[in-house]
Amino acid sequence: MAAMTPTTRYTDGAPGSPGSQDAQGARGAGTGAPARSPARRRPRRGIWRGAVLALAGAYFVLPLVASFVFTVHVPGQGVTFEAYTELLAAEGFTESLLLSLGLAAATIALSLLLAVPALVAVRIGSPRLRPVVEVMCMLPLVVPPIALVTGITTVLRWGPEHLSRTPLYQTFIAVQNEKFPVVLVLAYTVLALPFVYRSLDAGLRAVDVPTLAEAARSCGASWPYVVLRVLLPNLRASLAGAAFLTLALVLGEFTIASLLGFRPFAVWIVSISGAQARMSVAVSILSLLITWLLLIALSRAGTTPSTAAAAPATTSRKEH
């Protein structure tokens, strides 16, 4: 009979087994390649990430710190906060800020009111029209603001001259009201369409809109209910992103408002920059802080789950 050769069974991780650390070290020593430990790579990556974040933070923070020092340090007088104390009492500060915030709120509402139904309808009923809608929404990126404001000015001059005996004459006068210029809302809505479209399109791509709509419709829900209670809660982050970008656009827009003769917050800052340099820089810093606070509030609104969406889930769990 042939001699029986005993076989050795190895358990995973046991000394001497092929998968043990000793065997792996022996293999590395045999091939001459140094064994790389994952624990050594992590500190190096952490150092590089920290260095990049530190450089980015210095790039953004240092100009702000220099601007703040310029507003509070007066040569020969030392540190003073007169630029900030006189700011609230400055002529036109409150009116221009409230006007810009009102224009931003109206622009956000109008742009979402136009974009959300159109994109949802294209996504559900006519996917072939998506390139056409995309091109139309992206056109404001091609047209310069100076060309846009030239066209708006031509229309505003043409209307009262040729429509003076029609009811539309009062409409042309009303949209140019200095207390709340609706023409700026219309112009800002056109400028914000590319950003609103990109944000909403990304959200709609991440959600199976046809399936959600068909499921809701099969349960007897109407189309307004489908859009308001089924689709919009799933697009919360995209809506917040669109509002985020529109708010930043309106608060910083200067060209159209200045050429049309209106005075929102950005125009007011430039108007006082020549006579009161420190106050204008202080206003700029304050506007940045206000914008950041509003954007943080919008971002938190986009990530916090709504009670309307959480209520049905709680009810369904109780029923099961």
C-alpha positions as CSV (number, residue, x, y, z in Angstrom):
1,M,0.0,0.0,0.0
2,A,1.1,3.5,-0.7
3,A,2.2,5.5,2.2
4,M,-0.4,7.9,3.4
5,T,0.9,11.5,3.6
6,P,-0.7,13.5,6.4
7,T,-2.2,16.8,5.3
8,T,-2.1,19.8,7.5
9,R,-5.2,21.9,7.9
10,Y,-4.8,25.6,8.5
11,T,-7.2,27.9,10.1
12,D,-7.6,31.5,9.1
13,G,-5.1,33.7,11.0
14,A,-3.4,30.7,12.7
15,P,0.4,30.8,13.1
16,G,2.0,29.4,10.0
17,S,-1.1,29.5,7.9
18,P,-0.9,31.1,4.4
19,G,-3.2,33.9,5.5
20,S,-1.4,34.7,8.7
21,Q,0.7,37.8,9.3
22,D,3.9,35.7,9.6
23,A,3.3,34.2,6.2
24,Q,2.5,37.5,4.6
25,G,5.7,39.0,6.2
26,A,7.7,36.1,4.9
27,R,6.3,36.6,1.4
28,G,7.2,40.3,1.5
29,A,10.7,39.5,2.8
30,G,11.1,36.9,0.0
31,T,10.1,39.2,-2.8
32,G,12.1,42.1,-1.4
33,A,9.2,44.5,-1.5
34,P,8.6,46.5,1.7
35,A,5.2,45.9,3.2
36,R,3.1,49.1,3.3
37,S,0.9,49.6,6.3
38,P,-2.5,51.3,5.8
39,A,-2.1,53.0,9.1
40,R,0.9,54.9,7.8
41,R,-1.0,56.2,4.7
42,R,-3.8,57.7,6.8
43,P,-1.7,60.3,8.6
44,R,-0.1,61.4,5.4
45,R,-3.5,61.9,3.7
46,G,-4.7,63.7,6.8
47,I,-1.8,66.1,6.7
48,W,-2.4,66.9,3.0
49,R,-6.1,67.4,3.6
50,G,-5.3,69.7,6.5
51,A,-2.8,71.7,4.5
52,V,-5.3,72.2,1.6
53,L,-8.1,73.2,4.0
54,A,-5.8,75.6,5.7
55,L,-4.7,77.2,2.5
56,A,-8.4,77.5,1.3
57,G,-9.4,79.0,4.6
58,A,-6.6,81.5,4.5
59,Y,-7.5,82.4,1.0
60,F,-11.1,83.3,2.0
61,V,-10.5,84.5,5.6
62,L,-7.5,86.8,5.2
63,P,-9.2,89.3,2.9
64,L,-12.1,89.5,5.3
65,V,-9.8,90.1,8.2
66,A,-7.9,92.8,6.4
67,S,-11.2,94.5,5.4
68,F,-12.4,94.3,9.0
69,V,-9.1,95.8,10.3
70,F,-9.5,98.6,7.7
71,T,-12.9,99.5,9.1
72,V,-12.0,99.5,12.8
73,H,-8.4,101.0,12.7
74,V,-8.1,104.7,12.0
75,P,-4.5,106.1,11.8
76,G,-3.9,108.4,14.7
77,Q,-7.1,107.4,16.5
78,G,-6.6,103.7,17.2
79,V,-9.4,101.2,17.1
80,T,-12.9,102.6,16.7
81,F,-16.3,101.1,15.6
82,E,-17.8,104.3,14.2
83,A,-18.2,102.7,10.8
84,Y,-20.5,100.1,12.2
85,T,-22.4,102.3,14.7
86,E,-23.1,104.9,11.9
87,L,-24.1,102.2,9.5
88,L,-27.6,101.5,10.9
89,A,-28.4,105.2,10.8
90,A,-27.1,105.8,7.3
91,E,-29.5,107.1,4.8
92,G,-31.0,104.5,2.6
93,F,-29.4,101.5,4.3
94,T,-32.6,99.9,5.7
95,E,-34.7,100.7,2.6
96,S,-32.2,99.3,0.2
97,L,-31.6,96.1,2.2
98,L,-35.3,95.4,2.6
99,L,-35.8,96.1,-1.1
100,S,-33.2,93.6,-2.1
101,L,-34.6,90.9,0.3
102,G,-38.1,91.5,-1.1
103,L,-36.8,91.2,-4.7
104,A,-34.9,88.0,-3.8
105,A,-38.1,86.5,-2.2
106,A,-40.2,87.4,-5.2
107,T,-37.6,86.1,-7.7
108,I,-37.2,82.8,-5.8
109,A,-41.0,82.3,-5.8
110,L,-41.5,83.2,-9.5
111,S,-38.5,81.2,-10.8
112,L,-39.6,78.1,-8.8
113,L,-43.2,78.6,-9.9
114,L,-42.1,78.6,-13.6
115,A,-39.4,75.9,-13.4
116,V,-40.9,73.2,-11.2
117,P,-44.1,72.5,-13.1
118,A,-42.3,72.7,-16.5
119,L,-39.6,70.3,-15.5
120,V,-42.0,67.9,-13.8
121,A,-44.2,67.9,-16.9
122,V,-41.3,67.3,-19.2
123,R,-40.0,64.5,-17.0
124,I,-43.3,62.7,-16.8
125,G,-45.0,63.4,-20.1
126,S,-42.5,64.6,-22.8
127,P,-38.9,63.5,-22.2
128,R,-38.0,64.4,-25.8
129,L,-38.6,68.1,-25.0
130,R,-35.9,68.1,-22.3
131,P,-33.1,69.4,-24.7
132,V,-35.4,72.2,-25.9
133,V,-36.2,73.3,-22.3
134,E,-32.5,73.0,-21.3
135,V,-31.5,75.3,-24.2
136,M,-34.1,77.8,-23.3
137,C,-33.1,77.9,-19.7
138,M,-29.4,78.2,-20.5
139,L,-29.8,81.1,-22.9
140,P,-29.3,83.8,-20.1
141,L,-25.7,82.5,-19.7
142,V,-25.0,83.4,-23.3
143,V,-26.7,86.8,-23.3
144,P,-24.7,89.4,-21.3
145,P,-26.5,91.4,-18.7
146,I,-25.7,94.7,-20.5
147,A,-27.5,93.4,-23.6
148,L,-30.5,92.2,-21.5
149,V,-30.9,95.6,-19.8
150,T,-30.7,97.3,-23.2
151,G,-33.6,95.3,-24.5
152,I,-35.6,95.9,-21.3
153,T,-35.0,99.6,-21.6
154,T,-36.1,99.6,-25.2
155,V,-39.3,97.8,-24.3
156,L,-40.0,100.1,-21.3
157,R,-39.6,103.2,-23.6
158,W,-41.6,101.8,-26.4
159,G,-44.6,100.8,-24.3
160,P,-45.7,104.2,-22.9
161,E,-45.2,105.8,-26.3
162,H,-47.4,103.4,-28.3
163,L,-49.8,102.1,-25.7
164,S,-50.7,105.3,-23.9
165,R,-54.4,104.9,-24.8
166,T,-54.7,101.3,-23.7
167,P,-54.9,99.7,-20.3
168,L,-51.4,98.3,-20.7
169,Y,-50.0,101.8,-20.2
170,Q,-50.7,101.6,-16.5
171,T,-49.0,98.2,-16.4
172,F,-45.8,99.6,-17.8
173,I,-45.9,102.3,-15.2
174,A,-46.7,99.9,-12.3
175,V,-43.8,97.6,-13.1
176,Q,-41.4,100.5,-12.8
177,N,-42.5,101.5,-9.3
178,E,-39.4,102.6,-7.3
179,K,-40.8,101.1,-4.0
180,F,-40.9,97.6,-5.5
181,P,-39.8,97.4,-9.2
182,V,-41.4,94.4,-10.7
183,V,-39.3,94.7,-13.8
184,L,-36.2,93.8,-11.7
185,V,-38.0,90.7,-10.5
186,L,-38.7,89.7,-14.1
187,A,-35.1,90.4,-15.1
188,Y,-33.6,88.5,-12.1
189,T,-35.9,85.5,-12.9
190,V,-34.4,85.3,-16.3
191,L,-30.9,85.5,-14.9
192,A,-31.6,82.8,-12.3
193,L,-33.2,80.3,-14.7
194,P,-29.9,78.5,-15.6
195,F,-29.0,77.9,-11.9
196,V,-32.6,76.9,-11.0
197,Y,-32.8,74.5,-13.9
198,R,-29.5,72.8,-13.1
199,S,-30.4,72.4,-9.4
200,L,-33.9,71.0,-10.1
201,D,-32.7,68.8,-13.0
202,A,-30.2,67.1,-10.7
203,G,-32.9,66.5,-8.1
204,L,-35.3,65.1,-10.7
205,R,-32.6,62.8,-12.1
206,A,-32.1,61.3,-8.6
207,V,-35.8,60.6,-8.1
208,D,-37.9,58.1,-10.1
209,V,-40.6,60.7,-10.9
210,P,-42.8,58.6,-13.2
211,T,-43.0,55.8,-10.8
212,L,-43.9,58.1,-7.8
213,A,-46.5,59.9,-9.9
214,E,-48.1,56.7,-11.2
215,A,-48.2,55.2,-7.7
216,A,-49.9,58.3,-6.3
217,R,-52.3,58.6,-9.2
218,S,-53.3,54.9,-8.8
219,C,-54.2,55.7,-5.2
220,G,-56.6,58.4,-6.4
221,A,-54.4,61.5,-5.8
222,S,-54.9,64.5,-8.0
223,W,-52.1,66.1,-10.0
224,P,-51.7,69.1,-7.6
225,Y,-51.5,66.7,-4.7
226,V,-48.9,64.6,-6.5
227,V,-46.7,67.6,-7.1
228,L,-47.1,69.3,-3.7
229,R,-47.2,66.2,-1.4
230,V,-45.3,63.5,-3.3
231,L,-42.7,65.2,-5.5
232,L,-41.7,68.4,-3.7
233,P,-40.7,66.6,-0.4
234,N,-38.3,64.5,-2.5
235,L,-36.9,67.6,-4.2
236,R,-36.4,69.5,-0.9
237,A,-32.6,69.7,-1.3
238,S,-32.8,70.8,-4.9
239,L,-35.4,73.5,-4.1
240,A,-33.1,74.8,-1.3
241,G,-30.1,74.8,-3.7
242,A,-32.1,76.8,-6.3
243,A,-33.2,79.3,-3.7
244,F,-29.6,79.4,-2.4
245,L,-28.2,80.4,-5.8
246,T,-31.0,82.8,-6.6
247,L,-30.6,84.7,-3.3
248,A,-26.9,85.1,-3.9
249,L,-27.5,86.3,-7.4
250,V,-30.1,88.9,-6.4
251,L,-28.2,90.3,-3.4
252,G,-25.1,90.8,-5.5
253,E,-26.5,92.0,-8.8
254,F,-25.5,95.6,-9.8
255,T,-25.6,96.1,-13.5
256,I,-29.3,95.8,-14.4
257,A,-30.5,97.7,-11.3
258,S,-28.0,100.5,-11.8
259,L,-28.7,101.0,-15.5
260,L,-32.5,101.0,-14.9
261,G,-32.2,103.6,-12.3
262,F,-33.2,101.6,-9.2
263,R,-31.3,101.5,-5.9
264,P,-31.2,98.1,-4.2
265,F,-28.6,97.0,-1.7
266,A,-25.7,96.5,-4.2
267,V,-26.2,99.8,-5.9
268,W,-26.5,101.6,-2.5
269,I,-23.1,100.1,-1.4
270,V,-21.4,101.5,-4.6
271,S,-23.1,104.9,-4.2
272,I,-21.6,105.5,-0.8
273,S,-18.2,104.0,-1.6
274,G,-16.7,107.3,-2.9
275,A,-17.6,109.5,0.0
276,Q,-17.4,107.0,2.9
277,A,-14.9,104.3,2.2
278,R,-14.8,102.7,5.6
279,M,-18.6,102.6,5.8
280,S,-18.8,101.0,2.4
281,V,-16.4,98.2,3.4
282,A,-18.3,97.7,6.6
283,V,-21.5,97.4,4.6
284,S,-19.8,94.9,2.4
285,I,-18.7,92.8,5.4
286,L,-22.2,93.0,6.9
287,S,-23.8,92.0,3.6
288,L,-21.6,89.0,3.4
289,L,-22.6,88.0,6.9
290,I,-26.3,88.5,6.1
291,T,-25.9,86.4,2.9
292,W,-24.1,83.6,4.7
293,L,-26.8,83.5,7.4
294,L,-29.6,83.3,4.9
295,L,-27.8,80.7,2.8
296,I,-27.1,78.6,6.0
297,A,-30.8,78.8,6.8
298,L,-31.8,77.7,3.3
299,S,-29.3,74.8,3.4
300,R,-30.7,73.7,6.7
301,A,-34.2,73.9,5.4
302,G,-33.1,71.6,2.5
303,T,-31.6,69.0,4.7
304,T,-34.1,69.0,7.7
305,P,-36.9,66.5,7.1
306,S,-40.3,68.1,6.9
307,T,-43.1,67.1,9.3
308,A,-45.5,66.7,6.3
309,A,-43.3,64.0,4.9
310,A,-42.7,62.3,8.2
311,A,-46.3,62.1,9.2
312,P,-47.5,59.5,6.7
313,A,-44.5,57.3,7.5
314,T,-45.4,57.4,11.2
315,T,-49.0,56.6,10.4
316,S,-48.1,53.7,8.2
317,R,-45.9,52.2,10.9
318,K,-48.7,52.4,13.4
319,E,-51.1,50.7,11.0
320,H,-48.7,47.7,10.4
